[in-house]
Amino acid sequence: MTGMTLVATPHGDAGVTLDRPAGVPAAMLLLGHGAGGGIASPDLVEVTAAAVAAGLAVVRVTQPYRVAGKKGTPRPPVLDEAWLAVAARVRVDGLPLVVGGRSSGARVACRTATALGAVAVVALAFPTAPPRTPEKDRLAELAAPTVPVLVVQGERDPFGVPPPAPGRTVHLVPATHTLRGPAAREAAAAVTSWLAGLGLT
């Protein structure tokens, strides 16, 4: 694992942390963090380790607002523009790109997958609907990608559990919105098994 590198975006510097496999990577996995968290969340750490062991290069992206030490999450277009700028800098020609993340990062990945030409999307703890306003669901974002989508969700997630759909696999783990410990390890195993099924490991 390398240290964090700063990458310029239209909204300030983002942080990039790259983990490489031992050999030539089979694909690149780009992961984003949750709204109030960072790339050291247990599920992102476990998924990164498992994906690298399976032969993927993994890039974890720290959004500019977190690099700057801010707590308030920017509007979706700001997050998406920063994410797209980072992807343009780190992606490797000819290497399949998988995008993903947890919670807010999963939303960003879903919204930008088509623009990036991603071959698959990994959504950890996708926040289907805010607990206080469940009528404001985000299923349209989850349905936006035209490529296979894996959702790994806590079965007791207060943000809801999205239903399976054509092209979408939903894997439930014994957890809430936070995936840690055994749930994080199960999430990582589900991700690598699913990627293997797509021929990306």
MOPEBEL-V602738 format. One record per backbone hydrogen bond with DSSP energy under -1.0 kcal/mol. CO is the residue of the C=O (numbers start at 1). NH is the residue of the N-H. E is the energy in kcal/mol with one decimal. If there is no record, write none. Layout:
CO_NH_E + CO_NH_E
//
This chain:
5_16_-2.8 + 7_14_-3.1 + 9_12_-1.5 + 14_7_-2.7 + 15_62_-3.0 + 16_5_-2.9 + 17_60_-2.7 + 18_2_-2.2 + 19_58_-2.7 + 27_57_-2.4 + 28_98_-3.3 + 29_59_-2.9 + 30_100_-2.2 + 31_61_-3.0 + 32_102_-1.9 + 38_41_-1.3 + 41_45_-2.3 + 42_46_-2.4 + 43_47_-2.6 + 44_48_-2.3 + 45_49_-2.3 + 46_50_-2.4 + 47_51_-2.7 + 48_52_-2.5 + 49_53_-2.1 + 50_54_-1.3 + 51_56_-2.5 + 52_55_-1.5 + 55_26_-2.8 + 57_29_-2.9 + 58_19_-2.7 + 59_31_-2.9 + 60_17_-2.2 + 62_15_-2.7 + 63_66_-1.1 + 63_67_-2.0 + 64_68_-2.3 + 65_70_-2.9 + 66_69_-1.2 + 75_79_-1.9 + 76_80_-2.9 + 77_81_-2.3 + 78_82_-2.0 + 79_83_-2.4 + 80_84_-2.7 + 81_85_-1.9 + 82_86_-2.1 + 83_87_-2.6 + 84_88_-2.2 + 85_89_-1.1 + 86_90_-2.2 + 87_91_-2.2 + 92_95_-2.2 + 96_28_-2.9 + 97_119_-2.9 + 98_30_-3.0 + 99_122_-2.3 + 100_32_-1.5 + 101_124_-3.0 + 102_105_-2.2 + 103_107_-1.8 + 104_108_-2.2 + 105_109_-2.2 + 106_110_-2.3 + 107_111_-2.4 + 108_112_-1.7 + 109_113_-1.2 + 112_116_-2.0 + 113_118_-2.2 + 120_99_-2.0 + 121_150_-2.7 + 122_101_-1.7 + 123_152_-2.6 + 124_103_-2.8 + 126_128_-1.7 + 128_138_-3.1 + 133_136_-2.3 + 135_137_-1.4 + 138_142_-1.5 + 139_143_-1.9 + 141_144_-1.0 + 148_121_-2.1 + 149_169_-2.9 + 150_123_-3.5 + 151_171_-3.5 + 152_125_-3.1 + 153_173_-2.3 + 154_157_-1.8 + 157_160_-2.0 + 159_129_-2.0 + 165_168_-2.9 + 167_149_-2.8 + 168_165_-1.2 + 169_151_-3.2 + 171_153_-2.3 + 173_155_-2.8 + 173_175_-1.7 + 175_156_-2.6 + 180_183_-1.4 + 181_185_-2.1 + 182_186_-2.6 + 183_187_-2.2 + 184_188_-2.2 + 185_189_-2.2 + 186_190_-2.5 + 187_191_-2.3 + 188_192_-2.4 + 189_193_-2.2 + 190_194_-2.2 + 191_195_-2.6 + 192_196_-2.2 + 193_197_-1.8 + 194_198_-1.0 + 195_200_-2.6 + 196_199_-1.6
//
